[in-house]
Amino acid sequence: MARANALEDNFVLYKTVNGVRSALDIVGRKGGYGVSVPVPANTWHRLRIDFKGARFTASFNGKQMFEIEDSTFTDGGKVGLWTKADSVTLFDEINYGETK
């Protein structure tokens, strides 16, 4: 899961295993909680996650923020959308697959 949080001004990637959500470690940094980045409210933002094997590249508004290395899931999966009760969130243009 990718989350940009306007209340906390951060961008975080998570995984959920057996119903338990946990933040993923950023390559080159053990522990922590994503990255601090301004996430203005009432503004459209673009989240992008590129996958290549166990490596994920996370971008926010066109800027690469960090990379994750995690091999928990080895098969193809599904894409989901998530928002918390303390947010009003709109989603538009969900894309997946190869990009050119």
NUZA-953230 format. One record per residue (C-alpha): x, y, z; residue number from 1. Coordinates in Angstrom, 1 decimal, decimal comma, padded with zeros to 4 digits. Layout:
N
@x: X; y: Y; z: Z; i: NUM
...
***
This chain:
100
@x: 000,0; y: 000,0; z: 000,0; i: 1
@x: 001,2; y: 003,5; z: -000,7; i: 2
@x: -000,1; y: 006,4; z: 001,4; i: 3
@x: 000,5; y: 010,2; z: 001,2; i: 4
@x: -000,8; y: 011,7; z: 004,4; i: 5
@x: -001,7; y: 015,4; z: 004,5; i: 6
@x: -002,2; y: 015,3; z: 008,3; i: 7
@x: 001,3; y: 014,0; z: 009,0; i: 8
@x: 003,1; y: 015,3; z: 005,8; i: 9
@x: 004,6; y: 012,0; z: 004,9; i: 10
@x: 004,7; y: 009,3; z: 002,2; i: 11
@x: 004,9; y: 005,7; z: 003,3; i: 12
@x: 004,8; y: 002,2; z: 001,7; i: 13
@x: 003,3; y: -000,7; z: 003,7; i: 14
@x: 002,6; y: -004,4; z: 003,4; i: 15
@x: -000,2; y: -006,3; z: 005,0; i: 16
@x: 000,5; y: -010,0; z: 006,0; i: 17
@x: -002,2; y: -012,0; z: 007,7; i: 18
@x: -004,2; y: -008,8; z: 008,4; i: 19
@x: -001,2; y: -007,0; z: 010,0; i: 20
@x: -000,1; y: -003,8; z: 008,4; i: 21
@x: 003,6; y: -002,7; z: 008,7; i: 22
@x: 005,7; y: 000,0; z: 007,1; i: 23
@x: 008,4; y: -001,2; z: 004,7; i: 24
@x: 012,0; y: -000,3; z: 005,3; i: 25
@x: 013,6; y: 002,1; z: 002,8; i: 26
@x: 016,7; y: 000,7; z: 001,0; i: 27
@x: 019,8; y: 002,0; z: 002,8; i: 28
@x: 017,8; y: 002,8; z: 006,0; i: 29
@x: 016,6; y: 000,4; z: 008,6; i: 30
@x: 013,5; y: 001,3; z: 010,5; i: 31
@x: 011,7; y: 004,6; z: 010,3; i: 32
@x: 008,4; y: 005,5; z: 008,8; i: 33
@x: 008,5; y: 006,5; z: 005,1; i: 34
@x: 009,7; y: 010,0; z: 004,3; i: 35
@x: 008,7; y: 013,5; z: 005,3; i: 36
@x: 007,2; y: 015,4; z: 002,4; i: 37
@x: 004,6; y: 018,2; z: 002,2; i: 38
@x: 001,2; y: 016,8; z: 001,2; i: 39
@x: -001,0; y: 019,9; z: 000,8; i: 40
@x: -004,7; y: 019,2; z: 001,5; i: 41
@x: -007,4; y: 019,9; z: -001,1; i: 42
@x: -004,9; y: 019,3; z: -003,9; i: 43
@x: -004,5; y: 016,4; z: -006,5; i: 44
@x: -001,4; y: 014,4; z: -006,0; i: 45
@x: 000,2; y: 011,6; z: -008,1; i: 46
@x: 001,5; y: 008,5; z: -006,4; i: 47
@x: 003,5; y: 006,0; z: -008,5; i: 48
@x: 005,0; y: 002,7; z: -007,6; i: 49
@x: 007,2; y: 000,8; z: -010,1; i: 50
@x: 008,0; y: -002,8; z: -009,5; i: 51
@x: 010,9; y: -004,9; z: -010,8; i: 52
@x: 011,3; y: -008,2; z: -009,0; i: 53
@x: 011,5; y: -007,5; z: -005,2; i: 54
@x: 012,5; y: -003,8; z: -005,8; i: 55
@x: 009,8; y: -001,0; z: -005,6; i: 56
@x: 010,5; y: 002,6; z: -006,6; i: 57
@x: 008,1; y: 005,0; z: -005,0; i: 58
@x: 007,4; y: 008,4; z: -006,5; i: 59
@x: 005,3; y: 011,3; z: -005,3; i: 60
@x: 004,2; y: 014,1; z: -007,7; i: 61
@x: 006,7; y: 013,0; z: -010,3; i: 62
@x: 009,7; y: 012,9; z: -007,9; i: 63
@x: 011,3; y: 009,6; z: -006,9; i: 64
@x: 011,2; y: 009,5; z: -003,1; i: 65
@x: 012,7; y: 006,2; z: -002,2; i: 66
@x: 013,2; y: 002,5; z: -003,0; i: 67
@x: 012,0; y: -000,6; z: -001,1; i: 68
@x: 013,3; y: -004,1; z: -001,3; i: 69
@x: 010,9; y: -006,8; z: -000,1; i: 70
@x: 010,2; y: -010,3; z: -001,3; i: 71
@x: 007,3; y: -011,2; z: 000,9; i: 72
@x: 005,0; y: -011,7; z: -002,0; i: 73
@x: 006,4; y: -013,5; z: -005,0; i: 74
@x: 003,3; y: -014,0; z: -007,2; i: 75
@x: 001,2; y: -011,3; z: -008,9; i: 76
@x: -001,4; y: -009,7; z: -006,8; i: 77
@x: -004,1; y: -007,1; z: -006,8; i: 78
@x: -004,3; y: -003,3; z: -006,6; i: 79
@x: -006,4; y: -001,8; z: -003,9; i: 80
@x: -007,4; y: 001,7; z: -002,8; i: 81
@x: -007,4; y: 002,8; z: 000,9; i: 82
@x: -008,3; y: 005,9; z: 002,9; i: 83
@x: -008,6; y: 006,4; z: 006,6; i: 84
@x: -011,6; y: 007,8; z: 008,4; i: 85
@x: -009,9; y: 011,1; z: 009,2; i: 86
@x: -009,5; y: 011,9; z: 005,4; i: 87
@x: -011,6; y: 012,8; z: 002,4; i: 88
@x: -009,9; y: 011,1; z: -000,5; i: 89
@x: -010,7; y: 011,0; z: -004,2; i: 90
@x: -009,1; y: 008,6; z: -006,7; i: 91
@x: -008,7; y: 009,1; z: -010,4; i: 92
@x: -006,8; y: 007,4; z: -013,3; i: 93
@x: -005,7; y: 004,1; z: -011,7; i: 94
@x: -003,2; y: 002,5; z: -014,1; i: 95
@x: -001,2; y: -000,7; z: -013,9; i: 96
@x: 000,9; y: -002,8; z: -016,2; i: 97
@x: 003,7; y: -002,0; z: -018,5; i: 98
@x: 004,4; y: 001,6; z: -019,3; i: 99
@x: 006,2; y: 002,9; z: -022,3; i: 100
***
